[in-house]
Every structure is written in structure tokens, then in C-alpha cells.
């Protein structure tokens, strides 16, 4: 099993990240290698089942369903349920604002969700992304091992670019800051 952890600092308001990662229906329009994406069912208050079809250079094509848990605005956890290639595929996004809530608000930058901005600080976000996976056969494992870190980087940058496309310049000035790191563990 392989575990990959990335940590990034983005000059983008942290709730925007959560919204973009939770917008599974639109993955097909911005996420590399994702050819189809759809939310199959929403289970209030914070779960959904989603289906993706991903393809890699005509070598691998995979259709799978995932259970998505939304703990807005702080984290999103995803687990594949029926993958043929992966015996395990789990990812977690954690979002941490770099500002403090001055008035004990709801954690989303508003006073108890009443709309008044209670943030102080720079409005940026620390994003931790963890993915664990295990592949069902050694040939697929070797193919994925060769490109996996690059693939994850492309995915993360696609989400950042999507934040800017959806929220415009108010989402921050873009670019990753010092302190970015990537760790891979077998």
C-alpha cells in the first residue's frame, strides 16, 4: 500500500477549496484524466455517492463509485467502493484557514453563520491532501508507481486552478508558497 501526503499553502479563502473539492459533478470539466463524473445520490446532511470514470493514456480506464463524507468547511474524505484496479483507494482533504475567528463564529468566517465577516489574518489556506491506495495487480501497480506523484500534483493544481476560475481574483493571487512538501511512504 502506498500513502502520499502533500501539504500546500494557498492564497485562497479556505471555504472555496471545500466547495470545489465537493463539486464532483464538475470534475469532468477540469480534472485531468477524469472523463465522466456524477453525484449518484446525496445522503443529508453530509454524505454522497459519486461515480467517476478515469483514463490514463488509453492504458487504464476505470469506472468506480466512491462514498464522500463532507465535513464542511474543514475536510472531505473519499473512499472507493467498487474499483476493479484498486483494492483500496482513500483520500482525505483537510483545509485549515490561516486566520483566526475574532468573535467565536461558526468556523466559516462568519459570526455564528450570520453573515458578518469575523476573520482576521490573511484569508489563506493550508491544504493537506492524503491518499492511500493499493492496486489489485502488479502490472497496474508498476504503471501507476511511475506516474503517481506527477498525477497527484496535476490533480491538486487542477483544483487550485478551478478555485480561481470559479471565484476569480477574489480567490487569491494564485501560486504555491514556500513550505509546500510531498511525502511518499510505501
Secondary structure, 3 states (H helix, E strand, C coil): CEEEEEEEEECCCHHHHHHHHHCHHHHHHHCCCEEEEEEEEEECCCEEEEEEEEEECCCEEEEEEEEEEEECCCEEEEEECCCCCEEEEEEEEEEEECCEECCCCCCCCEHHHCCCECEECCCCEEEEEEEEEEECCHHHHHHHHHHHHHHHHHHHHHHHHHHHHHHHHHHCCCCECCCCEEEEEC
